[in-house]
Amino acid sequence: MADRYLTVAQVAELLGTTERFPRRLIAERRIAFVRVGRHVRIPESALNAFIDANTVQPISHRRSSLRRAA
């Protein structure tokens, strides 16, 4: 299946941020991107990989550790 290439504006909308954030990711080489002439595109698979790599899983607490002494 062919990968979809997203604009900076599309990536910002998907992440719920301004365009400045994906541009900073590109400038700092923290996300894979493709240059098409002077345009920059981010493969959807690279965006998904970035999200997966930065997802923090919740800590599961045991019930006994949540009790407090009165």
Backbone bond lengths (Angstrom), bond angles and torsions (degrees), N, CA, C in turn:
res aa  C-N    CA-C-N  psi(-1)  N-CA   C-N-CA  omega(-1)  CA-C   N-CA-C  phi
1 M - - - 1.454 - - 1.525 109.37 -
2 A 1.314 117.44 135.54 1.456 122.30 -178.74 1.524 110.62 -73.04
3 D 1.315 115.02 142.98 1.461 121.38 179.19 1.525 109.56 -81.13
4 R 1.323 116.54 140.54 1.462 120.96 175.81 1.517 108.92 -85.70
5 Y 1.317 117.97 138.27 1.452 122.48 179.15 1.520 108.38 -105.32
6 L 1.334 115.63 125.64 1.455 122.01 -174.25 1.518 111.59 -105.62
7 T 1.323 115.70 146.79 1.461 120.57 174.59 1.525 108.70 -78.04
8 V 1.312 116.03 167.86 1.459 121.07 177.70 1.531 109.40 -61.26
9 A 1.320 117.16 -40.10 1.466 121.02 179.39 1.527 111.37 -63.54
10 Q 1.323 117.73 -40.61 1.459 121.12 178.73 1.526 111.29 -65.90
11 V 1.319 116.77 -40.73 1.466 121.16 178.39 1.525 109.78 -64.26
12 A 1.325 116.75 -43.79 1.462 120.78 179.01 1.524 110.76 -60.63
13 E 1.320 116.92 -41.54 1.465 120.26 179.19 1.527 111.50 -65.51
14 L 1.337 117.22 -42.51 1.460 120.75 179.31 1.533 111.79 -64.24
15 L 1.338 116.66 -36.31 1.460 120.98 179.89 1.524 112.64 -83.83
16 G 1.324 117.04 -13.27 1.461 120.38 -178.39 1.511 112.57 73.83
17 T 1.336 116.48 34.37 1.461 121.59 -179.02 1.527 109.48 -125.73
18 T 1.315 115.49 -179.09 1.459 120.08 172.58 1.527 108.30 -83.20
19 E 1.308 117.63 170.12 1.470 121.72 179.22 1.520 111.93 -66.88
20 R 1.298 116.86 -19.82 1.462 120.58 -178.48 1.534 112.02 -62.78
21 F 1.341 116.86 -37.00 1.463 120.05 -177.47 1.526 112.54 -64.61
22 P 1.354 120.07 -52.60 1.469 117.65 177.68 1.525 112.65 -63.36
23 R 1.324 117.92 -32.20 1.477 119.87 176.52 1.524 110.93 -64.10
24 R 1.333 116.63 -37.02 1.463 120.20 177.94 1.524 110.38 -68.76
25 L 1.344 117.09 -39.80 1.469 120.37 176.26 1.521 110.81 -58.75
26 I 1.321 116.31 -40.06 1.464 121.30 179.12 1.530 110.24 -67.96
27 A 1.325 116.77 -46.67 1.474 121.06 -178.46 1.524 111.72 -61.87
28 E 1.334 116.55 -36.37 1.464 121.18 -179.60 1.524 112.67 -88.28
29 R 1.346 116.80 2.95 1.469 123.77 179.73 1.528 111.70 56.81
30 R 1.346 116.29 39.25 1.462 121.62 179.58 1.517 111.87 -94.46
31 I 1.337 117.72 -5.66 1.453 122.54 177.70 1.525 108.03 -141.72
32 A 1.320 116.03 145.39 1.469 120.49 179.24 1.532 108.87 -72.21
33 F 1.329 116.36 142.12 1.455 120.53 179.03 1.510 109.90 -148.80
34 V 1.325 115.65 165.85 1.458 122.42 -179.24 1.519 107.97 -125.85
35 R 1.320 115.78 134.58 1.460 119.75 174.42 1.522 108.45 -96.41
36 V 1.328 115.83 128.23 1.454 122.74 175.64 1.523 104.79 -118.95
37 G 1.331 115.17 92.99 1.459 118.75 -171.66 1.517 108.35 66.74
38 R 1.312 116.17 -123.29 1.466 118.85 177.29 1.525 112.37 -97.16
39 H 1.325 116.54 0.29 1.460 121.92 179.16 1.521 110.30 -88.65
40 V 1.312 115.64 150.19 1.462 121.59 178.90 1.522 108.17 -117.08
41 R 1.320 116.10 133.81 1.454 122.18 177.63 1.524 108.81 -129.35
42 I 1.323 115.30 144.57 1.455 121.03 179.95 1.529 107.72 -114.54
43 P 1.336 117.39 121.69 1.469 119.39 178.10 1.534 110.05 -62.91
44 E 1.317 115.79 140.57 1.458 120.10 -179.53 1.526 110.91 -59.66
45 S 1.321 117.38 -34.38 1.471 120.55 178.46 1.535 110.92 -65.59
46 A 1.332 117.60 -34.97 1.467 121.14 178.16 1.528 110.21 -68.53
47 L 1.325 116.67 -38.64 1.464 120.48 177.39 1.526 110.21 -64.61
48 N 1.335 116.88 -44.60 1.469 120.43 178.32 1.528 111.29 -63.13
49 A 1.324 117.57 -39.18 1.466 121.46 178.26 1.529 110.42 -65.52
50 F 1.335 117.28 -40.12 1.466 121.85 178.05 1.524 110.26 -62.57
51 I 1.334 116.19 -44.50 1.464 120.60 179.75 1.527 110.16 -64.02
52 D 1.334 117.27 -45.15 1.469 121.24 179.68 1.531 111.47 -61.74
53 A 1.328 116.86 -41.41 1.462 120.83 -178.08 1.527 112.37 -68.92
54 N 1.323 116.91 -24.33 1.466 120.44 -177.27 1.525 113.32 -108.08
55 T 1.310 117.01 11.62 1.457 120.78 177.75 1.518 109.18 -83.16
56 V 1.315 115.81 128.36 1.466 122.17 -179.67 1.518 107.57 -101.94
57 Q 1.313 115.55 124.48 1.457 121.22 -179.73 1.524 109.82 -82.12
58 P 1.336 118.16 145.48 1.468 120.60 179.17 1.524 110.86 -70.28
59 I 1.302 114.92 153.52 1.457 121.76 176.91 1.519 107.34 -90.07
60 S 1.315 116.57 130.38 1.465 119.23 177.89 1.526 108.36 -90.23
61 H 1.312 115.47 128.28 1.459 121.38 -179.26 1.517 109.49 -98.31
62 R 1.303 114.59 142.52 1.460 118.60 172.60 1.518 107.86 -81.10
63 R 1.302 116.48 146.56 1.471 120.48 -177.40 1.523 111.84 -59.68
64 S 1.313 118.41 -38.26 1.473 120.49 -176.50 1.518 111.25 -64.98
65 S 1.341 117.91 -29.72 1.463 119.63 -178.99 1.519 112.44 -78.52
66 L 1.338 116.81 -11.60 1.463 119.78 -179.89 1.520 112.67 -90.49
67 R 1.324 117.67 -12.68 1.458 120.31 179.77 1.517 110.62 -77.01
68 R 1.296 114.39 144.66 1.474 119.62 177.97 1.520 109.39 -120.76
69 A 1.294 115.06 147.86 1.465 119.86 176.57 1.517 108.67 -76.06
70 A 1.325 115.66 143.08 1.472 120.62 -178.76 1.493 111.36 -85.28
